[in-house]
């Protein structure tokens, strides 16, 4: 499925100007149909998968209990 720059910006929650600059810099693959750039939505799937994986790993890390330090001794 192809998206316009505006639709891509909404999909990625980024400004349109930024998406357009990435297209011009060839950091995002796009086709120009003579009037507008068309961007294949599928090229962002792996990016979203990696972000989701990183979010899950961070959540797991934050929920992991802090191990007790064996060097600390209670000397009351």
DRENDO-605090 format. One record per atom (N, C-alpha, C): z, x negated, y; residue number from 0. Coordinates in steps of 0.05 Angstrom, whole numbers, plus 5000, padded with zeros to 4 digits. Example, Ala and Ser with C-alpha at 12.3 -4.5 7.8 and 13.67 -1.06 7.14 Angstrom:
% residues 2
+------+------+------+-----+
!    z !    x !    y ! pos !
+------+------+------+-----+
! 5156 ! 4736 ! 4886 !   0 !
! 5156 ! 4754 ! 4910 !   0 !
! 5156 ! 4736 ! 4934 !   0 !
! 5142 ! 4743 ! 4955 !   1 !
! 5143 ! 4727 ! 4979 !   1 !
! 5157 ! 4742 ! 5001 !   1 !
+------+------+------+-----+
//
This chain:
% residues 76
+------+------+------+-----+
!    z !    x !    y ! pos !
+------+------+------+-----+
! 5000 ! 4983 ! 4977 !   0 !
! 5000 ! 5000 ! 5000 !   0 !
! 5000 ! 4982 ! 5025 !   0 !
! 4983 ! 4989 ! 5043 !   1 !
! 4981 ! 4973 ! 5068 !   1 !
! 4996 ! 4987 ! 5091 !   1 !
! 5009 ! 4971 ! 5107 !   2 !
! 5024 ! 4981 ! 5130 !   2 !
! 5013 ! 4969 ! 5156 !   2 !
! 5015 ! 4983 ! 5178 !   3 !
! 5009 ! 4972 ! 5204 !   3 !
! 5032 ! 4954 ! 5213 !   3 !
! 5028 ! 4940 ! 5235 !   4 !
! 5049 ! 4923 ! 5245 !   4 !
! 5074 ! 4940 ! 5252 !   4 !
! 5069 ! 4963 ! 5264 !   5 !
! 5092 ! 4981 ! 5272 !   5 !
! 5107 ! 4990 ! 5247 !   5 !
! 5093 ! 4999 ! 5226 !   6 !
! 5106 ! 5008 ! 5202 !   6 !
! 5120 ! 4985 ! 5188 !   6 !
! 5108 ! 4961 ! 5189 !   7 !
! 5121 ! 4938 ! 5176 !   7 !
! 5147 ! 4931 ! 5191 !   7 !
! 5146 ! 4932 ! 5218 !   8 !
! 5170 ! 4927 ! 5234 !   8 !
! 5192 ! 4947 ! 5227 !   8 !
! 5185 ! 4972 ! 5224 !   9 !
! 5205 ! 4992 ! 5216 !   9 !
! 5216 ! 4987 ! 5188 !   9 !
! 5198 ! 4979 ! 5170 !  10 !
! 5206 ! 4974 ! 5142 !  10 !
! 5225 ! 4950 ! 5140 !  10 !
! 5220 ! 4930 ! 5156 !  11 !
! 5237 ! 4906 ! 5155 !  11 !
! 5259 ! 4906 ! 5176 !  11 !
! 5260 ! 4926 ! 5193 !  12 !
! 5280 ! 4928 ! 5214 !  12 !
! 5279 ! 4904 ! 5233 !  12 !
! 5255 ! 4898 ! 5241 !  13 !
! 5250 ! 4876 ! 5260 !  13 !
! 5232 ! 4886 ! 5283 !  13 !
! 5232 ! 4872 ! 5305 !  14 !
! 5215 ! 4880 ! 5328 !  14 !
! 5186 ! 4876 ! 5322 !  14 !
! 5169 ! 4894 ! 5333 !  15 !
! 5140 ! 4892 ! 5328 !  15 !
! 5129 ! 4866 ! 5338 !  15 !
! 5138 ! 4856 ! 5361 !  16 !
! 5128 ! 4831 ! 5372 !  16 !
! 5133 ! 4808 ! 5353 !  16 !
! 5156 ! 4808 ! 5340 !  17 !
! 5162 ! 4787 ! 5321 !  17 !
! 5144 ! 4788 ! 5297 !  17 !
! 5139 ! 4812 ! 5286 !  18 !
! 5121 ! 4815 ! 5264 !  18 !
! 5093 ! 4806 ! 5271 !  18 !
! 5084 ! 4813 ! 5295 !  19 !
! 5057 ! 4805 ! 5304 !  19 !
! 5055 ! 4775 ! 5307 !  19 !
! 5077 ! 4762 ! 5317 !  20 !
! 5076 ! 4733 ! 5319 !  20 !
! 5075 ! 4720 ! 5292 !  20 !
! 5089 ! 4731 ! 5272 !  21 !
! 5088 ! 4720 ! 5245 !  21 !
! 5060 ! 4723 ! 5233 !  21 !
! 5047 ! 4745 ! 5239 !  22 !
! 5019 ! 4749 ! 5229 !  22 !
! 5001 ! 4728 ! 5242 !  22 !
! 5003 ! 4724 ! 5268 !  23 !
! 4986 ! 4705 ! 5282 !  23 !
! 4991 ! 4677 ! 5272 !  23 !
! 5017 ! 4670 ! 5265 !  24 !
! 5024 ! 4644 ! 5255 !  24 !
! 5017 ! 4641 ! 5225 !  24 !
! 5007 ! 4663 ! 5213 !  25 !
! 4999 ! 4664 ! 5185 !  25 !
! 5023 ! 4661 ! 5166 !  25 !
! 5047 ! 4669 ! 5175 !  26 !
! 5071 ! 4669 ! 5158 !  26 !
! 5073 ! 4695 ! 5143 !  26 !
! 5059 ! 4715 ! 5152 !  27 !
! 5056 ! 4740 ! 5137 !  27 !
! 5026 ! 4744 ! 5133 !  27 !
! 5018 ! 4749 ! 5108 !  28 !
! 4990 ! 4754 ! 5102 !  28 !
! 4982 ! 4782 ! 5112 !  28 !
! 4959 ! 4783 ! 5125 !  29 !
! 4950 ! 4808 ! 5136 !  29 !
! 4919 ! 4809 ! 5137 !  29 !
! 4908 ! 4833 ! 5137 !  30 !
! 4879 ! 4837 ! 5140 !  30 !
! 4874 ! 4849 ! 5167 !  30 !
! 4852 ! 4842 ! 5179 !  31 !
! 4845 ! 4854 ! 5205 !  31 !
! 4821 ! 4871 ! 5200 !  31 !
! 4823 ! 4897 ! 5205 !  32 !
! 4801 ! 4915 ! 5200 !  32 !
! 4783 ! 4920 ! 5224 !  32 !
! 4786 ! 4903 ! 5244 !  33 !
! 4770 ! 4906 ! 5268 !  33 !
! 4786 ! 4919 ! 5291 !  33 !
! 4806 ! 4935 ! 5284 !  34 !
! 4822 ! 4948 ! 5304 !  34 !
! 4851 ! 4940 ! 5303 !  34 !
! 4861 ! 4937 ! 5278 !  35 !
! 4890 ! 4931 ! 5275 !  35 !
! 4894 ! 4913 ! 5251 !  35 !
! 4917 ! 4902 ! 5249 !  36 !
! 4925 ! 4886 ! 5226 !  36 !
! 4937 ! 4905 ! 5205 !  36 !
! 4930 ! 4900 ! 5180 !  37 !
! 4941 ! 4915 ! 5158 !  37 !
! 4956 ! 4895 ! 5140 !  37 !
! 4981 ! 4901 ! 5133 !  38 !
! 4998 ! 4883 ! 5118 !  38 !
! 5005 ! 4896 ! 5091 !  38 !
! 5001 ! 4881 ! 5070 !  39 !
! 5008 ! 4891 ! 5043 !  39 !
! 5038 ! 4892 ! 5040 !  39 !
! 5049 ! 4915 ! 5034 !  40 !
! 5078 ! 4919 ! 5032 !  40 !
! 5089 ! 4904 ! 5008 !  40 !
! 5074 ! 4899 ! 4987 !  41 !
! 5084 ! 4887 ! 4963 !  41 !
! 5093 ! 4858 ! 4967 !  41 !
! 5083 ! 4844 ! 4987 !  42 !
! 5091 ! 4817 ! 4992 !  42 !
! 5120 ! 4813 ! 5000 !  42 !
! 5133 ! 4835 ! 5007 !  43 !
! 5161 ! 4834 ! 5015 !  43 !
! 5180 ! 4842 ! 4992 !  43 !
! 5170 ! 4850 ! 4969 !  44 !
! 5187 ! 4859 ! 4947 !  44 !
! 5205 ! 4836 ! 4937 !  44 !
! 5194 ! 4812 ! 4933 !  45 !
! 5211 ! 4790 ! 4923 !  45 !
! 5232 ! 4782 ! 4944 !  45 !
! 5224 ! 4784 ! 4969 !  46 !
! 5243 ! 4778 ! 4991 !  46 !
! 5267 ! 4797 ! 4990 !  46 !
! 5261 ! 4823 ! 4987 !  47 !
! 5282 ! 4843 ! 4985 !  47 !
! 5300 ! 4839 ! 4960 !  47 !
! 5287 ! 4832 ! 4938 !  48 !
! 5302 ! 4827 ! 4913 !  48 !
! 5321 ! 4803 ! 4916 !  48 !
! 5311 ! 4782 ! 4929 !  49 !
! 5328 ! 4759 ! 4934 !  49 !
! 5351 ! 4765 ! 4952 !  49 !
! 5346 ! 4781 ! 4973 !  50 !
! 5368 ! 4789 ! 4992 !  50 !
! 5389 ! 4805 ! 4977 !  50 !
! 5380 ! 4824 ! 4961 !  51 !
! 5399 ! 4841 ! 4946 !  51 !
! 5415 ! 4824 ! 4926 !  51 !
! 5403 ! 4805 ! 4913 !  52 !
! 5417 ! 4788 ! 4895 !  52 !
! 5438 ! 4771 ! 4910 !  52 !
! 5431 ! 4761 ! 4933 !  53 !
! 5449 ! 4745 ! 4949 !  53 !
! 5473 ! 4762 ! 4959 !  53 !
! 5467 ! 4787 ! 4966 !  54 !
! 5489 ! 4805 ! 4975 !  54 !
! 5508 ! 4811 ! 4952 !  54 !
! 5498 ! 4815 ! 4928 !  55 !
! 5515 ! 4820 ! 4904 !  55 !
! 5532 ! 4795 ! 4898 !  55 !
! 5520 ! 4771 ! 4899 !  56 !
! 5535 ! 4747 ! 4894 !  56 !
! 5557 ! 4743 ! 4915 !  56 !
! 5551 ! 4748 ! 4940 !  57 !
! 5571 ! 4746 ! 4961 !  57 !
! 5594 ! 4765 ! 4957 !  57 !
! 5587 ! 4790 ! 4949 !  58 !
! 5608 ! 4810 ! 4944 !  58 !
! 5626 ! 4802 ! 4921 !  58 !
! 5613 ! 4792 ! 4900 !  59 !
! 5629 ! 4782 ! 4877 !  59 !
! 5647 ! 4759 ! 4885 !  59 !
! 5636 ! 4741 ! 4900 !  60 !
! 5652 ! 4718 ! 4909 !  60 !
! 5676 ! 4726 ! 4927 !  60 !
! 5671 ! 4746 ! 4944 !  61 !
! 5692 ! 4756 ! 4962 !  61 !
! 5714 ! 4771 ! 4947 !  61 !
! 5706 ! 4784 ! 4925 !  62 !
! 5726 ! 4800 ! 4909 !  62 !
! 5740 ! 4783 ! 4888 !  62 !
! 5731 ! 4758 ! 4884 !  63 !
! 5744 ! 4741 ! 4865 !  63 !
! 5771 ! 4732 ! 4875 !  63 !
! 5792 ! 4734 ! 4858 !  64 !
! 5819 ! 4726 ! 4868 !  64 !
! 5820 ! 4696 ! 4871 !  64 !
! 5837 ! 4687 ! 4889 !  65 !
! 5841 ! 4659 ! 4894 !  65 !
! 5859 ! 4648 ! 4872 !  65 !
! 5849 ! 4627 ! 4858 !  66 !
! 5866 ! 4617 ! 4836 !  66 !
! 5891 ! 4603 ! 4847 !  66 !
! 5912 ! 4605 ! 4831 !  67 !
! 5937 ! 4593 ! 4839 !  67 !
! 5935 ! 4563 ! 4837 !  67 !
! 5945 ! 4549 ! 4858 !  68 !
! 5943 ! 4520 ! 4858 !  68 !
! 5966 ! 4508 ! 4840 !  68 !
! 5958 ! 4492 ! 4820 !  69 !
! 5979 ! 4482 ! 4802 !  69 !
! 5997 ! 4461 ! 4816 !  69 !
! 5989 ! 4450 ! 4838 !  70 !
! 6005 ! 4430 ! 4852 !  70 !
! 6027 ! 4442 ! 4870 !  70 !
! 6026 ! 4467 ! 4875 !  71 !
! 6046 ! 4480 ! 4892 !  71 !
! 6070 ! 4487 ! 4875 !  71 !
! 6094 ! 4478 ! 4883 !  72 !
! 6118 ! 4484 ! 4868 !  72 !
! 6138 ! 4497 ! 4887 !  72 !
! 6151 ! 4517 ! 4877 !  73 !
! 6171 ! 4531 ! 4893 !  73 !
! 6197 ! 4515 ! 4891 !  73 !
! 6205 ! 4502 ! 4913 !  74 !
! 6229 ! 4486 ! 4914 !  74 !
! 6249 ! 4497 ! 4933 !  74 !
! 6260 ! 4520 ! 4926 !  75 !
! 6280 ! 4532 ! 4943 !  75 !
! 6307 ! 4520 ! 4939 !  75 !
+------+------+------+-----+
//
